[in-house]
């Protein structure tokens, strides 16, 4: 049982206490990634590979829009945690409220624009005439719930800061079960196709975003609460500055996803896009552990940095390095073992597509040996309110190196080069990460 109420950000964290605190956000991200791939499973097996490829084609755009929620969540979390560490609780509540209200307004505008431009966006992403109707339909329905999706991403960060990670997991569990149940009913039973999958996702996002909003609005026990506030441009600018690395990371991933799909359409065709979609779904599950851990420790880092407790900052950093080293190895082994069964679940009905997916996954999984350190480093500097270094690490890893390697590697290794891009990127990013960790060790005193 996770007794998160007995753990406070000001505590000294042993391995046991650290695991107890981060297990909820890890489980939250794991479950989010699992229910996020349910659409793909039902669409692929019940609607067909064209609809599945269409879903994967527009998904990077949906995630790019939703990344605004990640930016406000991580950047705002660092700011609010800092003020909690300074024992400025009222200011923390006002800033928290401002961040939430601002995100709702931005999300509504982005959703409306995306619904109107859906056909043009789908064509720009490379949709063929056969794929276009599926792309437009799935994109438009998802935009109806994108504000709630943004809020869901934002609140998962703040529930950890509010020392209520268990509530965050419970909300994600309910939202995930809603999505999976409706996918089964709408796609599997009612035969509503890709539209049914989209409505299942939107409904789960409404649950995931609305429930924590209500909690923070009416809870009497939470250290964070939605209150009256006034607009302060400097606070929003600081929030965006702190969280820009997470935003750029997600936007970069979306841009790279666009280019991956274009390259795969060129080298392999529709099967390539479908295979890449499966690999991304499976990798989401593994990467979720890294993201969940980073989300879990970020408030602890931010709090102790604000409180000037360098001893505890060193403690968290050292333990994180040990935990991530072990986790990287476990993730690689698991990915290799689960490659064949996971590919069969999604595309076992097509032998050529299944074989292509298995080969791609086996190559891609090598990157898990390095990925955890790079994900953590970006979140680490965000928690220290150093958005600049966090952004450099993130942009270098998720955009600059990806843009180069996505064109260089296929020249060297043909189709296999596309799967190996992430290995080259994570390896070079690890060098960049190590440089900034060592360079800034005296400034922050984490070792």
JOVEN-V411655 format. One record per residue. RES is the residue in one letter. SS is DSSP state (~ for helix, > for strand, _ for the rest). PHI is phi in radians with two decimals (NA if undefined). OMEGA is omega as a letter, one per 20 degrees, with the letter a starting at -180 (999 if undefined). Layout:
res->{RES RES}
ss->{SS SS}
phi->{PHI PHI}
omega->{OMEGA OMEGA}
This chain:
res->{X X X X X X X X X X X X X X X X X X X X X X X X X X X X X X X X X X X X X X X X X X X X X X X X X X X X X X X X X X X X X X X X X X X X X X X X X X X X X X X X X X X X X X X X X X X X X X X X X X X X X X X X X X X X X X X X X X X X X X X X X X X X X X X X X X X X X X X X X X X X X X X X X X X X X X X X X X X X X X X X X X X X X X X X X X X X X X X X X X X X X X X X X X X X X X X X X X X X X X X X X X X X X X X X X X X X X X X X X X X X X X X X X X X X X X X X X X X X X X X X X X X X X X X X X X X X X X X X X X X X X X X X X X X X X X X X X X X X X X X X X X X X X X X X X X X X X X X X X X X X X X X X X X X X X X X X X X X X X X X X X X X X X X X X X X X X X X X X X X X X X X X X X X X X X X X X X X X X X X X X X X X X X X X X X X X X X X X X X X X X X X X X X X X X X X X X X X X X X X X X X X X X X X X X X X X X X X X X X X X X X X X X X X X X X X X X X X X X X X X X X X X X X X X}
ss->{_ _ _ ~ ~ ~ _ _ _ _ _ _ _ _ ~ ~ ~ ~ ~ ~ ~ ~ ~ ~ ~ ~ ~ ~ ~ ~ ~ ~ ~ ~ ~ ~ _ ~ ~ ~ ~ ~ ~ ~ ~ ~ ~ _ ~ ~ ~ ~ ~ ~ ~ ~ ~ ~ ~ ~ ~ ~ ~ ~ ~ ~ ~ ~ ~ ~ ~ ~ ~ ~ ~ ~ ~ ~ ~ ~ ~ ~ ~ ~ ~ _ _ _ ~ ~ ~ ~ ~ ~ ~ ~ ~ ~ ~ ~ ~ ~ ~ ~ ~ ~ ~ ~ ~ ~ ~ ~ ~ ~ ~ ~ _ ~ ~ ~ ~ ~ ~ ~ _ _ _ _ ~ ~ ~ ~ ~ ~ ~ ~ ~ ~ ~ ~ ~ ~ ~ ~ _ ~ ~ ~ ~ ~ ~ ~ ~ ~ ~ ~ ~ ~ ~ ~ ~ _ _ _ ~ ~ ~ ~ ~ ~ ~ ~ ~ ~ ~ ~ ~ ~ ~ ~ ~ ~ ~ ~ ~ ~ ~ ~ ~ _ _ _ ~ ~ ~ ~ ~ ~ ~ ~ ~ ~ ~ ~ ~ ~ ~ ~ ~ ~ ~ ~ ~ ~ ~ ~ ~ ~ _ _ _ _ _ _ _ _ _ _ _ _ _ _ ~ ~ ~ ~ ~ ~ ~ ~ ~ ~ ~ ~ ~ ~ ~ ~ ~ ~ ~ ~ ~ ~ ~ ~ ~ ~ ~ ~ ~ ~ ~ ~ ~ ~ ~ _ _ ~ ~ ~ ~ ~ ~ ~ ~ ~ ~ ~ ~ ~ ~ ~ ~ ~ ~ ~ ~ ~ ~ ~ ~ ~ ~ ~ ~ ~ ~ ~ ~ ~ ~ ~ ~ ~ ~ _ _ ~ ~ ~ ~ ~ ~ ~ ~ ~ ~ ~ ~ ~ ~ ~ ~ ~ ~ ~ ~ ~ ~ ~ ~ ~ ~ ~ ~ ~ ~ ~ ~ ~ ~ ~ ~ ~ ~ _ _ _ ~ ~ ~ ~ ~ ~ ~ ~ ~ ~ ~ ~ ~ ~ ~ ~ ~ ~ ~ ~ ~ ~ ~ ~ ~ ~ ~ ~ ~ ~ ~ ~ ~ _ _ _ ~ ~ ~ ~ ~ ~ ~ ~ ~ ~ ~ ~ ~ ~ ~ ~ ~ ~ ~ ~ ~ ~ ~ ~ ~ ~ ~ _ ~ ~ ~ ~ ~ ~ ~ ~ ~ ~ ~ ~ ~ ~ ~ ~ ~ ~ ~ ~ ~ ~ ~ ~ ~ _ ~ ~ ~ ~ _ _ _}
phi->{NA -1.61 -1.68 -1.13 -1.14 -1.52 -1.95 -2.05 -1.10 -1.46 -1.20 -1.50 -1.80 -1.42 -1.02 -1.10 -1.19 -1.12 -1.08 -1.09 -1.35 -1.61 -1.09 -1.14 -1.11 -1.13 -1.10 -1.07 -1.18 -1.06 -1.17 -1.04 -1.18 -1.21 -1.27 -1.22 -1.64 -1.12 -0.94 -1.07 -1.07 -1.20 -1.13 -1.13 -1.50 -1.90 -1.92 2.20 -1.26 -1.19 -1.14 -1.12 -1.12 -1.14 -1.02 -1.20 -1.22 -1.60 -1.01 -1.02 -1.20 -1.05 -1.20 -1.14 -1.13 -1.17 -1.12 -1.07 -1.14 -1.12 -1.09 -1.16 -1.19 -1.28 -1.19 -1.19 -1.08 -1.10 -1.18 -1.16 -1.06 -1.06 -1.26 -1.14 -1.12 -1.49 1.11 -1.91 -1.17 -1.16 -1.13 -1.06 -1.15 -1.15 -1.15 -1.01 -1.12 -1.05 -1.10 -1.11 -1.13 -1.14 -1.09 -1.05 -1.13 -1.12 -1.09 -1.11 -1.15 -1.09 -1.13 -1.09 -1.11 -1.15 -1.08 -1.17 -1.69 -0.92 -1.08 -1.14 -1.08 -1.10 -1.16 -1.08 -1.35 1.79 -1.16 -1.40 -1.05 -1.24 -1.50 -0.95 -1.05 -1.12 -1.07 -1.09 -1.10 -1.14 -1.14 -1.12 -1.14 -1.14 -1.18 -1.11 -1.87 -1.17 -1.09 -1.19 -1.12 -1.07 -1.11 -1.04 -1.13 -1.18 -1.20 -1.08 -1.17 -1.31 -1.18 -1.23 -1.09 -1.35 1.09 -2.24 -1.09 -1.17 -1.15 -1.04 -1.16 -1.07 -1.13 -1.11 -1.07 -1.12 -1.11 -1.15 -1.10 -1.07 -1.10 -1.17 -1.13 -1.22 -1.04 -1.10 -1.26 -1.31 -1.67 -1.28 -1.76 -1.43 1.00 -1.55 1.13 -1.16 -1.15 -1.09 -1.12 -1.15 -1.16 -1.11 -1.13 -1.06 -1.07 -1.16 -1.19 -1.09 -1.10 -1.15 -1.65 -1.33 -1.07 -1.16 -1.05 -1.11 -1.05 -1.23 -1.33 -2.09 -1.14 -1.79 -1.78 -1.28 -1.32 -1.98 -2.66 -1.30 -2.31 -1.20 -2.71 -2.30 -1.24 -2.27 -1.03 -1.14 -1.18 -1.14 -1.11 -1.16 -1.05 -1.16 -1.13 -1.15 -1.67 -1.08 -1.13 -1.17 -1.10 -1.12 -1.07 -1.26 -1.13 -1.06 -1.07 -1.19 -1.08 -1.09 -1.06 -1.01 -1.19 -1.00 -1.09 -1.14 -1.13 -1.18 -1.08 -1.26 -1.48 -2.17 1.70 -1.00 -1.05 -1.12 -1.13 -1.15 -1.09 -1.10 -1.07 -1.11 -1.06 -1.15 -1.05 -1.17 -1.15 -0.98 -1.11 -1.33 -1.12 -0.99 -1.17 -1.12 -1.15 -1.06 -1.13 -1.10 -1.10 -1.18 -1.50 -0.98 -1.10 -1.15 -1.11 -1.08 -1.12 -1.24 -1.17 -1.11 -1.44 1.26 -1.61 -1.21 -1.08 -1.25 -1.08 -1.11 -1.05 -1.15 -1.12 -1.08 -1.14 -1.14 -1.07 -1.11 -1.07 -1.22 -1.08 -1.15 -1.12 -0.99 -1.16 -1.09 -1.08 -1.11 -1.08 -1.11 -1.08 -1.17 -1.21 -1.57 -0.97 -1.12 -1.09 -1.17 -1.13 -1.13 -1.05 -1.54 -2.28 -1.11 -1.32 -2.28 -1.08 -1.10 -1.17 -1.11 -1.13 -1.10 -1.17 -1.06 -1.10 -1.10 -1.15 -1.13 -1.25 -1.04 -1.11 -1.04 -1.13 -1.13 -1.16 -2.11 -1.04 -1.01 -1.10 -1.21 -1.10 -1.12 -1.05 -1.09 -1.16 -1.08 -1.28 -1.09 -1.12 -1.49 1.10 -1.90 -1.12 -1.12 -1.16 -1.02 -1.17 -1.08 -1.06 -1.18 -1.15 -1.05 -1.30 -1.66 -2.24 -1.02 -1.14 -1.12 -1.08 -1.31 -1.18 -1.19 -1.83 -1.36 -1.08 -1.12 -1.16 -1.40 -2.21 1.04 -1.08 -1.01 -1.09 -1.17 -1.31 -1.52 -0.92 -1.13 -1.14 -1.08 -1.14 -1.13 -1.13 -1.21 -1.15 -1.09 -1.16 -1.11 -1.04 -1.05 -1.06 -1.28 -1.11 -1.22 -1.08 -1.79 -1.10 -1.36 -1.11 -1.91 1.26 -1.49 -2.90}
omega->{r a a a a a r a a a r a r r a a r r r a a a a r r r r a r a r a a a r a a r a a a r a a a a r a r r r r r r a a a a r r r a r r a a r r r a r a a a r r r a a r r a r r r a r a a r r r a r r a r a a a r r r a r a a r a r a r a r a a a r r r a r r r r a r a a a a a r a a a a a a r r r r a a r r r r r r r a a r r a r r r r r r a a r r r r r r r r r a r r a a r a r a a a a a a a r r r a r r r a r r r a a r r r r a a a a r r r r a r a a r a a r r a r a r a r a r a a r r r r r a r r a a a r r a r a r r r r r r r r a r a r r r r r a a a a r r r r r r r r r r r a a r a a r r r r a r r a r a a a r r r a a a r r a a a a r r r r r a a a a r r r a a r r a r a r a r a a a r a a a a r r r a r a a a a a a a r r a r a r a a a a r a a r a a r a a a a a r a a r r a a r r r a r a a a r a r r a a r a a a a a r a r a a r a a r r a a a a r r r r a r a r r a a r r r r r r r r a a r a a a a a a a r a r 999}
